């Protein structure tokens, strides 16, 4: 069975919330690895936020079903970004029989988008 999720977000919305609640927002949503990778770059932050929402949609949980940090966007140098699941997100994926999650992310000046296909 294929499961899909997609999300798009305006980058300025992420920028606004980062400026209003800088540490609180980042620590609630992102792992230390993700924070280190993004280094305050709003398009990258928005793309990772959209990625997490897309995964939640594919898992069928919505934002209340799994903690934000249980979904991590990891990118090794020279490689495409990939999804790492932890805790409740990993448990849910195992219940659904998911073996692999493919991720595609992009951003323009104004928007960030993420699409996932889980199988």
Backbone atoms as SQL, in Angstrom:
CREATE TABLE atoms (id INTEGER PRIMARY KEY, chain TEXT, resi INTEGER, resn TEXT, atom TEXT, x REAL, y REAL, z REAL);
INSERT INTO atoms VALUES
  (1, 'A', 1, 'UNK', 'N', 0.837, -1.171, 0.000),
  (2, 'A', 1, 'UNK', 'CA', 0.000, 0.000, 0.000),
  (3, 'A', 1, 'UNK', 'C', 0.891, 1.247, 0.000),
  (4, 'A', 2, 'UNK', 'N', 0.545, 2.209, -0.836),
  (5, 'A', 2, 'UNK', 'CA', 1.245, 3.491, -0.863),
  (6, 'A', 2, 'UNK', 'C', 0.459, 4.510, -0.048),
  (7, 'A', 3, 'UNK', 'N', 1.172, 5.264, 0.748),
  (8, 'A', 3, 'UNK', 'CA', 0.583, 6.351, 1.526),
  (9, 'A', 3, 'UNK', 'C', 1.300, 7.632, 1.122),
  (10, 'A', 4, 'UNK', 'N', 0.555, 8.709, 0.963),
  (11, 'A', 4, 'UNK', 'CA', 1.168, 9.962, 0.536),
  (12, 'A', 4, 'UNK', 'C', 0.801, 11.095, 1.483),
  (13, 'A', 5, 'UNK', 'N', 1.631, 12.101, 1.475),
  (14, 'A', 5, 'UNK', 'CA', 1.371, 13.322, 2.225),
  (15, 'A', 5, 'UNK', 'C', 2.069, 14.468, 1.532),
  (16, 'A', 6, 'UNK', 'N', 1.441, 15.624, 1.566),
  (17, 'A', 6, 'UNK', 'CA', 2.027, 16.816, 0.949),
  (18, 'A', 6, 'UNK', 'C', 1.683, 18.019, 1.817),
  (19, 'A', 7, 'UNK', 'N', 2.591, 18.989, 1.855),
  (20, 'A', 7, 'UNK', 'CA', 2.326, 20.212, 2.606),
  (21, 'A', 7, 'UNK', 'C', 3.078, 21.366, 1.956),
  (22, 'A', 8, 'UNK', 'N', 2.459, 22.518, 2.003),
  (23, 'A', 8, 'UNK', 'CA', 3.071, 23.750, 1.501),
  (24, 'A', 8, 'UNK', 'C', 2.874, 24.824, 2.565),
  (25, 'A', 9, 'UNK', 'N', 3.872, 25.665, 2.741),
  (26, 'A', 9, 'UNK', 'CA', 3.774, 26.722, 3.737),
  (27, 'A', 9, 'UNK', 'C', 4.455, 27.982, 3.215),
  (28, 'A', 10, 'UNK', 'N', 3.908, 29.118, 3.603),
  (29, 'A', 10, 'UNK', 'CA', 4.527, 30.396, 3.264),
  (30, 'A', 10, 'UNK', 'C', 5.729, 30.605, 4.192),
  (31, 'A', 11, 'UNK', 'N', 6.859, 30.884, 3.623),
  (32, 'A', 11, 'UNK', 'CA', 8.085, 31.031, 4.404),
  (33, 'A', 11, 'UNK', 'C', 7.965, 32.170, 5.407),
  (34, 'A', 12, 'UNK', 'N', 7.265, 33.231, 5.053),
  (35, 'A', 12, 'UNK', 'CA', 7.148, 34.367, 5.977),
  (36, 'A', 12, 'UNK', 'C', 6.417, 33.976, 7.265),
  (37, 'A', 13, 'UNK', 'N', 5.537, 32.982, 7.212),
  (38, 'A', 13, 'UNK', 'CA', 4.851, 32.533, 8.432),
  (39, 'A', 13, 'UNK', 'C', 5.839, 31.892, 9.402),
  (40, 'A', 14, 'UNK', 'N', 6.755, 31.108, 8.866),
  (41, 'A', 14, 'UNK', 'CA', 7.792, 30.497, 9.709),
  (42, 'A', 14, 'UNK', 'C', 8.727, 31.581, 10.244),
  (43, 'A', 15, 'UNK', 'N', 9.099, 32.515, 9.391),
  (44, 'A', 15, 'UNK', 'CA', 9.975, 33.613, 9.818),
  (45, 'A', 15, 'UNK', 'C', 9.331, 34.401, 10.956),
  (46, 'A', 16, 'UNK', 'N', 8.031, 34.696, 10.811),
  (47, 'A', 16, 'UNK', 'CA', 7.317, 35.464, 11.839),
  (48, 'A', 16, 'UNK', 'C', 7.297, 34.732, 13.180),
  (49, 'A', 17, 'UNK', 'N', 6.985, 33.445, 13.162),
  (50, 'A', 17, 'UNK', 'CA', 6.921, 32.693, 14.424),
  (51, 'A', 17, 'UNK', 'C', 8.318, 32.515, 15.020),
  (52, 'A', 18, 'UNK', 'N', 9.332, 32.384, 14.178),
  (53, 'A', 18, 'UNK', 'CA', 10.710, 32.279, 14.674),
  (54, 'A', 18, 'UNK', 'C', 11.143, 33.573, 15.357),
  (55, 'A', 19, 'UNK', 'N', 10.719, 34.689, 14.827),
  (56, 'A', 19, 'UNK', 'CA', 11.081, 35.975, 15.427),
  (57, 'A', 19, 'UNK', 'C', 10.301, 36.227, 16.716),
  (58, 'A', 20, 'UNK', 'N', 9.042, 35.765, 16.743),
  (59, 'A', 20, 'UNK', 'CA', 8.195, 35.987, 17.918),
  (60, 'A', 20, 'UNK', 'C', 8.580, 35.058, 19.072),
  (61, 'A', 21, 'UNK', 'N', 8.836, 33.791, 18.761),
  (62, 'A', 21, 'UNK', 'CA', 9.180, 32.779, 19.773),
  (63, 'A', 21, 'UNK', 'C', 10.425, 32.007, 19.328),
  (64, 'A', 22, 'UNK', 'N', 11.567, 32.668, 19.238),
  (65, 'A', 22, 'UNK', 'CA', 12.723, 32.040, 18.592),
  (66, 'A', 22, 'UNK', 'C', 13.126, 30.686, 19.172),
  (67, 'A', 23, 'UNK', 'N', 13.455, 30.633, 20.417),
  (68, 'A', 23, 'UNK', 'CA', 13.945, 29.375, 20.979),
  (69, 'A', 23, 'UNK', 'C', 12.807, 28.390, 21.223),
  (70, 'A', 24, 'UNK', 'N', 11.688, 28.883, 21.710),
  (71, 'A', 24, 'UNK', 'CA', 10.559, 28.004, 22.032),
  (72, 'A', 24, 'UNK', 'C', 10.062, 27.241, 20.816),
  (73, 'A', 25, 'UNK', 'N', 9.881, 27.934, 19.698),
  (74, 'A', 25, 'UNK', 'CA', 9.390, 27.291, 18.478),
  (75, 'A', 25, 'UNK', 'C', 10.386, 26.255, 17.971),
  (76, 'A', 26, 'UNK', 'N', 11.637, 26.646, 17.855),
  (77, 'A', 26, 'UNK', 'CA', 12.645, 25.743, 17.300),
  (78, 'A', 26, 'UNK', 'C', 12.821, 24.501, 18.176),
  (79, 'A', 27, 'UNK', 'N', 12.883, 24.669, 19.484),
  (80, 'A', 27, 'UNK', 'CA', 13.093, 23.537, 20.392),
  (81, 'A', 27, 'UNK', 'C', 11.883, 22.613, 20.444),
  (82, 'A', 28, 'UNK', 'N', 10.683, 23.158, 20.201),
  (83, 'A', 28, 'UNK', 'CA', 9.470, 22.331, 20.223),
  (84, 'A', 28, 'UNK', 'C', 9.349, 21.471, 18.965),
  (85, 'A', 29, 'UNK', 'N', 9.742, 22.011, 17.818),
  (86, 'A', 29, 'UNK', 'CA', 9.476, 21.375, 16.526),
  (87, 'A', 29, 'UNK', 'C', 10.663, 20.563, 16.008),
  (88, 'A', 30, 'UNK', 'N', 11.880, 21.044, 16.213),
  (89, 'A', 30, 'UNK', 'CA', 13.047, 20.486, 15.535),
  (90, 'A', 30, 'UNK', 'C', 14.049, 19.832, 16.485),
  (91, 'A', 31, 'UNK', 'N', 14.727, 18.806, 15.967),
  (92, 'A', 31, 'UNK', 'CA', 15.799, 18.159, 16.723),
  (93, 'A', 31, 'UNK', 'C', 17.032, 19.065, 16.706),
  (94, 'A', 32, 'UNK', 'N', 17.963, 18.786, 17.587),
  (95, 'A', 32, 'UNK', 'CA', 19.206, 19.567, 17.616),
  (96, 'A', 32, 'UNK', 'C', 19.930, 19.494, 16.275),
  (97, 'A', 33, 'UNK', 'N', 19.909, 18.327, 15.650),
  (98, 'A', 33, 'UNK', 'CA', 20.545, 18.142, 14.338),
  (99, 'A', 33, 'UNK', 'C', 19.900, 19.053, 13.292),
  (100, 'A', 34, 'UNK', 'N', 18.572, 19.132, 13.290),
  (101, 'A', 34, 'UNK', 'CA', 17.868, 19.978, 12.323),
  (102, 'A', 34, 'UNK', 'C', 18.164, 21.454, 12.571),
  (103, 'A', 35, 'UNK', 'N', 18.176, 21.854, 13.829),
  (104, 'A', 35, 'UNK', 'CA', 18.472, 23.250, 14.176),
  (105, 'A', 35, 'UNK', 'C', 19.877, 23.609, 13.709),
  (106, 'A', 36, 'UNK', 'N', 20.817, 22.721, 13.939),
  (107, 'A', 36, 'UNK', 'CA', 22.199, 22.947, 13.517),
  (108, 'A', 36, 'UNK', 'C', 22.299, 23.075, 11.998),
  (109, 'A', 37, 'UNK', 'N', 21.597, 22.215, 11.276),
  (110, 'A', 37, 'UNK', 'CA', 21.643, 22.256, 9.815),
  (111, 'A', 37, 'UNK', 'C', 21.049, 23.559, 9.280),
  (112, 'A', 38, 'UNK', 'N', 19.920, 23.977, 9.817),
  (113, 'A', 38, 'UNK', 'CA', 19.213, 25.149, 9.275),
  (114, 'A', 38, 'UNK', 'C', 19.900, 26.471, 9.610),
  (115, 'A', 39, 'UNK', 'N', 20.544, 26.555, 10.750),
  (116, 'A', 39, 'UNK', 'CA', 21.268, 27.762, 11.173),
  (117, 'A', 39, 'UNK', 'C', 20.500, 29.053, 10.896),
  (118, 'A', 40, 'UNK', 'N', 19.216, 29.082, 11.226),
  (119, 'A', 40, 'UNK', 'CA', 18.429, 30.299, 11.079),
  (120, 'A', 40, 'UNK', 'C', 18.000, 30.630, 9.665),
  (121, 'A', 41, 'UNK', 'N', 18.220, 29.746, 8.722),
  (122, 'A', 41, 'UNK', 'CA', 17.805, 29.992, 7.334),
  (123, 'A', 41, 'UNK', 'C', 16.330, 29.601, 7.197),
  (124, 'A', 42, 'UNK', 'N', 15.491, 30.602, 7.020),
  (125, 'A', 42, 'UNK', 'CA', 14.040, 30.387, 7.038),
  (126, 'A', 42, 'UNK', 'C', 13.524, 29.459, 5.941),
  (127, 'A', 43, 'UNK', 'N', 14.024, 29.513, 4.712),
  (128, 'A', 43, 'UNK', 'CA', 13.531, 28.553, 3.711),
  (129, 'A', 43, 'UNK', 'C', 13.788, 27.096, 4.119),
  (130, 'A', 44, 'UNK', 'N', 14.946, 26.819, 4.710),
  (131, 'A', 44, 'UNK', 'CA', 15.256, 25.460, 5.146),
  (132, 'A', 44, 'UNK', 'C', 14.392, 25.053, 6.339),
  (133, 'A', 45, 'UNK', 'N', 14.172, 25.986, 7.245),
  (134, 'A', 45, 'UNK', 'CA', 13.303, 25.705, 8.394),
  (135, 'A', 45, 'UNK', 'C', 11.893, 25.395, 7.904),
  (136, 'A', 46, 'UNK', 'N', 11.379, 26.223, 6.994),
  (137, 'A', 46, 'UNK', 'CA', 10.024, 26.021, 6.464),
  (138, 'A', 46, 'UNK', 'C', 9.912, 24.694, 5.720),
  (139, 'A', 47, 'UNK', 'N', 10.934, 24.338, 4.956),
  (140, 'A', 47, 'UNK', 'CA', 10.901, 23.074, 4.210),
  (141, 'A', 47, 'UNK', 'C', 10.867, 21.880, 5.161),
  (142, 'A', 48, 'UNK', 'N', 11.586, 21.959, 6.256),
  (143, 'A', 48, 'UNK', 'CA', 11.570, 20.867, 7.228),
  (144, 'A', 48, 'UNK', 'C', 10.247, 20.809, 7.983),
  (145, 'A', 49, 'UNK', 'N', 9.673, 21.960, 8.269),
  (146, 'A', 49, 'UNK', 'CA', 8.348, 21.997, 8.897),
  (147, 'A', 49, 'UNK', 'C', 7.321, 21.344, 7.968),
  (148, 'A', 50, 'UNK', 'N', 7.337, 21.721, 6.691),
  (149, 'A', 50, 'UNK', 'CA', 6.411, 21.131, 5.715),
  (150, 'A', 50, 'UNK', 'C', 6.644, 19.625, 5.590),
  (151, 'A', 51, 'UNK', 'N', 7.891, 19.193, 5.668),
  (152, 'A', 51, 'UNK', 'CA', 8.209, 17.761, 5.587),
  (153, 'A', 51, 'UNK', 'C', 7.569, 16.993, 6.734),
  (154, 'A', 52, 'UNK', 'N', 7.669, 17.542, 7.931),
  (155, 'A', 52, 'UNK', 'CA', 7.078, 16.884, 9.096),
  (156, 'A', 52, 'UNK', 'C', 5.561, 16.795, 8.949),
  (157, 'A', 53, 'UNK', 'N', 4.935, 17.869, 8.479),
  (158, 'A', 53, 'UNK', 'CA', 3.480, 17.837, 8.277),
  (159, 'A', 53, 'UNK', 'C', 3.098, 16.834, 7.193),
  (160, 'A', 54, 'UNK', 'N', 3.878, 16.748, 6.140),
  (161, 'A', 54, 'UNK', 'CA', 3.587, 15.781, 5.075),
  (162, 'A', 54, 'UNK', 'C', 3.677, 14.348, 5.602),
  (163, 'A', 55, 'UNK', 'N', 4.661, 14.079, 6.449),
  (164, 'A', 55, 'UNK', 'CA', 4.786, 12.742, 7.039),
  (165, 'A', 55, 'UNK', 'C', 3.589, 12.448, 7.934),
  (166, 'A', 56, 'UNK', 'N', 3.179, 13.423, 8.735),
  (167, 'A', 56, 'UNK', 'CA', 2.013, 13.231, 9.602),
  (168, 'A', 56, 'UNK', 'C', 0.770, 12.891, 8.782),
  (169, 'A', 57, 'UNK', 'N', 0.633, 13.534, 7.639),
  (170, 'A', 57, 'UNK', 'CA', -0.505, 13.241, 6.759),
  (171, 'A', 57, 'UNK', 'C', -0.407, 11.826, 6.202),
  (172, 'A', 58, 'UNK', 'N', 0.777, 11.418, 5.801),
  (173, 'A', 58, 'UNK', 'CA', 0.951, 10.058, 5.272),
  (174, 'A', 58, 'UNK', 'C', 0.668, 9.011, 6.349),
  (175, 'A', 59, 'UNK', 'N', 1.065, 9.303, 7.583),
  (176, 'A', 59, 'UNK', 'CA', 0.816, 8.378, 8.687),
  (177, 'A', 59, 'UNK', 'C', -0.645, 8.401, 9.128),
  (178, 'A', 60, 'UNK', 'N', -1.372, 9.442, 8.712),
  (179, 'A', 60, 'UNK', 'CA', -2.778, 9.564, 9.085),
  (180, 'A', 60, 'UNK', 'C', -2.992, 10.013, 10.517),
  (181, 'A', 61, 'UNK', 'N', -1.982, 10.645, 11.111),
  (182, 'A', 61, 'UNK', 'CA', -2.066, 11.017, 12.522),
  (183, 'A', 61, 'UNK', 'C', -2.455, 12.468, 12.753),
  (184, 'A', 62, 'UNK', 'N', -2.162, 13.343, 11.809),
  (185, 'A', 62, 'UNK', 'CA', -2.333, 14.764, 12.073),
  (186, 'A', 62, 'UNK', 'C', -1.299, 15.226, 13.088),
  (187, 'A', 63, 'UNK', 'N', -1.368, 16.500, 13.455),
  (188, 'A', 63, 'UNK', 'CA', -0.329, 17.063, 14.326),
  (189, 'A', 63, 'UNK', 'C', -0.445, 16.614, 15.777),
  (190, 'A', 64, 'UNK', 'N', -1.565, 16.051, 16.161),
  (191, 'A', 64, 'UNK', 'CA', -1.713, 15.585, 17.539),
  (192, 'A', 64, 'UNK', 'C', -1.303, 14.118, 17.712),
  (193, 'A', 65, 'UNK', 'N', -1.110, 13.418, 16.627),
  (194, 'A', 65, 'UNK', 'CA', -0.844, 11.981, 16.709),
  (195, 'A', 65, 'UNK', 'C', 0.571, 11.592, 17.063),
  (196, 'A', 66, 'UNK', 'N', 1.541, 12.394, 16.658),
  (197, 'A', 66, 'UNK', 'CA', 2.944, 12.092, 16.960),
  (198, 'A', 66, 'UNK', 'C', 3.661, 13.396, 17.303),
  (199, 'A', 67, 'UNK', 'N', 4.629, 13.342, 18.200),
  (200, 'A', 67, 'UNK', 'CA', 5.387, 14.553, 18.523),
  (201, 'A', 67, 'UNK', 'C', 6.212, 15.024, 17.320),
  (202, 'A', 68, 'UNK', 'N', 6.357, 16.328, 17.196),
  (203, 'A', 68, 'UNK', 'CA', 7.109, 16.908, 16.080),
  (204, 'A', 68, 'UNK', 'C', 8.505, 16.313, 15.969),
  (205, 'A', 69, 'UNK', 'N', 9.192, 16.199, 17.099),
  (206, 'A', 69, 'UNK', 'CA', 10.585, 15.742, 17.075),
  (207, 'A', 69, 'UNK', 'C', 10.727, 14.257, 16.762),
  (208, 'A', 70, 'UNK', 'N', 9.616, 13.517, 16.742),
  (209, 'A', 70, 'UNK', 'CA', 9.710, 12.095, 16.394),
  (210, 'A', 70, 'UNK', 'C', 9.838, 11.901, 14.886),
  (211, 'A', 71, 'UNK', 'N', 9.720, 13.002, 14.145),
  (212, 'A', 71, 'UNK', 'CA', 9.950, 13.008, 12.696),
  (213, 'A', 71, 'UNK', 'C', 11.134, 13.936, 12.451),
  (214, 'A', 72, 'UNK', 'N', 12.195, 13.405, 11.893),
  (215, 'A', 72, 'UNK', 'CA', 13.408, 14.193, 11.674),
  (216, 'A', 72, 'UNK', 'C', 13.786, 14.173, 10.199),
  (217, 'A', 73, 'UNK', 'N', 14.126, 15.354, 9.694),
  (218, 'A', 73, 'UNK', 'CA', 14.635, 15.455, 8.326),
  (219, 'A', 73, 'UNK', 'C', 16.156, 15.501, 8.434),
  (220, 'A', 74, 'UNK', 'N', 16.793, 14.496, 7.871),
  (221, 'A', 74, 'UNK', 'CA', 18.245, 14.355, 7.960),
  (222, 'A', 74, 'UNK', 'C', 18.841, 14.468, 6.567),
  (223, 'A', 75, 'UNK', 'N', 19.945, 15.178, 6.478),
  (224, 'A', 75, 'UNK', 'CA', 20.618, 15.287, 5.185),
  (225, 'A', 75, 'UNK', 'C', 22.114, 15.107, 5.376),
  (226, 'A', 76, 'UNK', 'N', 22.615, 14.016, 4.853),
  (227, 'A', 76, 'UNK', 'CA', 24.056, 13.783, 4.861),
  (228, 'A', 76, 'UNK', 'C', 24.681, 14.625, 3.749),
  (229, 'A', 77, 'UNK', 'N', 25.899, 15.043, 3.956),
  (230, 'A', 77, 'UNK', 'CA', 26.591, 15.878, 2.972),
  (231, 'A', 77, 'UNK', 'C', 26.585, 15.206, 1.606),
  (232, 'A', 78, 'UNK', 'N', 26.124, 15.950, 0.607),
  (233, 'A', 78, 'UNK', 'CA', 26.106, 15.450, -0.760),
  (234, 'A', 78, 'UNK', 'C', 24.976, 14.490, -1.076),
  (235, 'A', 79, 'UNK', 'N', 24.059, 14.301, -0.139),
  (236, 'A', 79, 'UNK', 'CA', 22.946, 13.361, -0.331),
  (237, 'A', 79, 'UNK', 'C', 21.615, 14.108, -0.264),
  (238, 'A', 80, 'UNK', 'N', 20.583, 13.460, -0.764),
  (239, 'A', 80, 'UNK', 'CA', 19.234, 14.021, -0.682),
  (240, 'A', 80, 'UNK', 'C', 18.722, 13.911, 0.757),
  (241, 'A', 81, 'UNK', 'N', 17.848, 14.826, 1.169),
  (242, 'A', 81, 'UNK', 'CA', 17.266, 14.723, 2.512),
  (243, 'A', 81, 'UNK', 'C', 16.450, 13.439, 2.650),
  (244, 'A', 82, 'UNK', 'N', 16.411, 12.925, 3.857),
  (245, 'A', 82, 'UNK', 'CA', 15.613, 11.733, 4.117),
  (246, 'A', 82, 'UNK', 'C', 14.912, 11.870, 5.464),
  (247, 'A', 83, 'UNK', 'N', 13.898, 11.042, 5.658),
  (248, 'A', 83, 'UNK', 'CA', 13.118, 11.054, 6.889),
  (249, 'A', 83, 'UNK', 'C', 13.638, 9.978, 7.835),
  (250, 'A', 84, 'UNK', 'N', 13.870, 10.375, 9.081),
  (251, 'A', 84, 'UNK', 'CA', 14.186, 9.438, 10.153),
  (252, 'A', 84, 'UNK', 'C', 13.035, 9.508, 11.154),
  (253, 'A', 85, 'UNK', 'N', 12.500, 8.360, 11.528),
  (254, 'A', 85, 'UNK', 'CA', 11.402, 8.319, 12.487),
  (255, 'A', 85, 'UNK', 'C', 11.897, 7.803, 13.829),
  (256, 'A', 86, 'UNK', 'N', 11.344, 8.376, 14.895),
  (257, 'A', 86, 'UNK', 'CA', 11.686, 7.989, 16.259),
  (258, 'A', 86, 'UNK', 'C', 10.388, 7.812, 17.054),
  (259, 'A', 87, 'UNK', 'N', 10.460, 7.123, 18.152),
  (260, 'A', 87, 'UNK', 'CA', 9.351, 7.045, 19.099),
  (261, 'A', 87, 'UNK', 'C', 8.012, 6.687, 18.482),
  (262, 'A', 88, 'UNK', 'N', 6.994, 7.510, 18.794),
  (263, 'A', 88, 'UNK', 'CA', 5.630, 7.233, 18.336),
  (264, 'A', 88, 'UNK', 'C', 5.488, 7.224, 16.823),
  (265, 'A', 89, 'UNK', 'N', 6.226, 8.062, 16.130),
  (266, 'A', 89, 'UNK', 'CA', 6.143, 8.077, 14.664),
  (267, 'A', 89, 'UNK', 'C', 6.677, 6.761, 14.094),
  (268, 'A', 90, 'UNK', 'N', 7.757, 6.276, 14.657),
  (269, 'A', 90, 'UNK', 'CA', 8.317, 4.997, 14.205),
  (270, 'A', 90, 'UNK', 'C', 7.343, 3.858, 14.504),
  (271, 'A', 91, 'UNK', 'N', 6.752, 3.889, 15.689),
  (272, 'A', 91, 'UNK', 'CA', 5.778, 2.860, 16.070),
  (273, 'A', 91, 'UNK', 'C', 4.589, 2.863, 15.112),
  (274, 'A', 92, 'UNK', 'N', 4.068, 4.047, 14.803),
  (275, 'A', 92, 'UNK', 'CA', 2.928, 4.154, 13.888),
  (276, 'A', 92, 'UNK', 'C', 3.303, 3.634, 12.506),
  (277, 'A', 93, 'UNK', 'N', 4.495, 3.966, 12.030),
  (278, 'A', 93, 'UNK', 'CA', 4.921, 3.495, 10.704),
  (279, 'A', 93, 'UNK', 'C', 5.035, 1.969, 10.679),
  (280, 'A', 94, 'UNK', 'N', 5.503, 1.390, 11.770),
  (281, 'A', 94, 'UNK', 'CA', 5.602, -0.071, 11.853),
  (282, 'A', 94, 'UNK', 'C', 4.216, -0.712, 11.854),
  (283, 'A', 95, 'UNK', 'N', 3.263, -0.095, 12.566),
  (284, 'A', 95, 'UNK', 'CA', 1.882, -0.597, 12.576),
  (285, 'A', 95, 'UNK', 'C', 1.283, -0.593, 11.176),
  (286, 'A', 96, 'UNK', 'N', 1.659, 0.403, 10.380),
  (287, 'A', 96, 'UNK', 'CA', 1.149, 0.523, 9.012),
  (288, 'A', 96, 'UNK', 'C', 1.941, -0.327, 8.017),
  (289, 'A', 97, 'UNK', 'N', 3.009, -0.945, 8.477),
  (290, 'A', 97, 'UNK', 'CA', 3.834, -1.768, 7.600),
  (291, 'A', 97, 'UNK', 'C', 4.730, -0.975, 6.668),
  (292, 'A', 98, 'UNK', 'N', 5.028, 0.255, 7.033),
  (293, 'A', 98, 'UNK', 'CA', 5.869, 1.116, 6.199),
  (294, 'A', 98, 'UNK', 'C', 7.324, 0.670, 6.315),
  (295, 'A', 99, 'UNK', 'N', 7.937, 0.469, 5.174),
  (296, 'A', 99, 'UNK', 'CA', 9.343, 0.062, 5.116),
  (297, 'A', 99, 'UNK', 'C', 10.251, 1.201, 4.651),
  (298, 'A', 100, 'UNK', 'N', 9.669, 2.132, 3.909),
  (299, 'A', 100, 'UNK', 'CA', 10.475, 3.200, 3.309),
  (300, 'A', 100, 'UNK', 'C', 9.623, 4.446, 3.137),
  (301, 'A', 101, 'UNK', 'N', 10.236, 5.613, 3.334),
  (302, 'A', 101, 'UNK', 'CA', 9.571, 6.889, 3.082),
  (303, 'A', 101, 'UNK', 'C', 10.459, 7.698, 2.148),
  (304, 'A', 102, 'UNK', 'N', 9.919, 8.043, 0.990),
  (305, 'A', 102, 'UNK', 'CA', 10.636, 8.898, 0.039),
  (306, 'A', 102, 'UNK', 'C', 10.190, 10.338, 0.276),
  (307, 'A', 103, 'UNK', 'N', 11.132, 11.257, 0.278),
  (308, 'A', 103, 'UNK', 'CA', 10.872, 12.667, 0.558),
  (309, 'A', 103, 'UNK', 'C', 11.364, 13.529, -0.589),
  (310, 'A', 104, 'UNK', 'N', 10.540, 14.492, -0.971),
  (311, 'A', 104, 'UNK', 'CA', 10.951, 15.518, -1.926),
  (312, 'A', 104, 'UNK', 'C', 10.583, 16.869, -1.327),
  (313, 'A', 105, 'UNK', 'N', 11.573, 17.762, -1.217),
  (314, 'A', 105, 'UNK', 'CA', 11.311, 19.101, -0.685),
  (315, 'A', 105, 'UNK', 'C', 11.880, 20.148, -1.628),
  (316, 'A', 106, 'UNK', 'N', 11.248, 21.325, -1.592),
  (317, 'A', 106, 'UNK', 'CA', 11.718, 22.436, -2.408),
  (318, 'A', 106, 'UNK', 'C', 11.221, 23.734, -1.785),
  (319, 'A', 107, 'UNK', 'N', 11.849, 24.824, -2.183),
  (320, 'A', 107, 'UNK', 'CA', 11.356, 26.132, -1.753),
  (321, 'A', 107, 'UNK', 'C', 11.668, 27.166, -2.821),
  (322, 'A', 108, 'UNK', 'N', 10.824, 28.178, -2.839),
  (323, 'A', 108, 'UNK', 'CA', 11.031, 29.334, -3.707),
  (324, 'A', 108, 'UNK', 'C', 11.239, 30.534, -2.781),
  (325, 'A', 109, 'UNK', 'N', 11.135, 31.710, -3.306),
  (326, 'A', 109, 'UNK', 'CA', 11.287, 32.901, -2.478),
  (327, 'A', 109, 'UNK', 'C', 10.197, 32.969, -1.400),
  (328, 'A', 110, 'UNK', 'N', 8.980, 32.514, -1.736),
  (329, 'A', 110, 'UNK', 'CA', 7.844, 32.699, -0.837),
  (330, 'A', 110, 'UNK', 'C', 7.297, 31.431, -0.185),
  (331, 'A', 111, 'UNK', 'N', 7.544, 30.280, -0.787),
  (332, 'A', 111, 'UNK', 'CA', 6.917, 29.049, -0.310),
  (333, 'A', 111, 'UNK', 'C', 7.930, 27.925, -0.144),
  (334, 'A', 112, 'UNK', 'N', 7.597, 27.023, 0.776),
  (335, 'A', 112, 'UNK', 'CA', 8.324, 25.753, 0.908),
  (336, 'A', 112, 'UNK', 'C', 7.294, 24.643, 0.770),
  (337, 'A', 113, 'UNK', 'N', 7.687, 23.558, 0.118),
  (338, 'A', 113, 'UNK', 'CA', 6.775, 22.445, -0.121),
  (339, 'A', 113, 'UNK', 'C', 7.507, 21.136, 0.143),
  (340, 'A', 114, 'UNK', 'N', 6.743, 20.167, 0.625),
  (341, 'A', 114, 'UNK', 'CA', 7.294, 18.828, 0.847),
  (342, 'A', 114, 'UNK', 'C', 6.257, 17.796, 0.449),
  (343, 'A', 115, 'UNK', 'N', 6.745, 16.722, -0.139),
  (344, 'A', 115, 'UNK', 'CA', 5.894, 15.605, -0.528),
  (345, 'A', 115, 'UNK', 'C', 6.567, 14.317, -0.075),
  (346, 'A', 116, 'UNK', 'N', 5.773, 13.410, 0.502),
  (347, 'A', 116, 'UNK', 'CA', 6.310, 12.112, 0.895),
  (348, 'A', 116, 'UNK', 'C', 5.449, 10.997, 0.319),
  (349, 'A', 117, 'UNK', 'N', 6.111, 9.905, 0.014),
  (350, 'A', 117, 'UNK', 'CA', 5.440, 8.670, -0.387),
  (351, 'A', 117, 'UNK', 'C', 6.002, 7.584, 0.521),
  (352, 'A', 118, 'UNK', 'N', 5.099, 6.916, 1.221),
  (353, 'A', 118, 'UNK', 'CA', 5.496, 5.838, 2.126),
  (354, 'A', 118, 'UNK', 'C', 4.992, 4.522, 1.565),
  (355, 'A', 119, 'UNK', 'N', 5.852, 3.502, 1.658),
  (356, 'A', 119, 'UNK', 'CA', 5.430, 2.171, 1.186),
  (357, 'A', 119, 'UNK', 'C', 5.921, 1.107, 2.138);
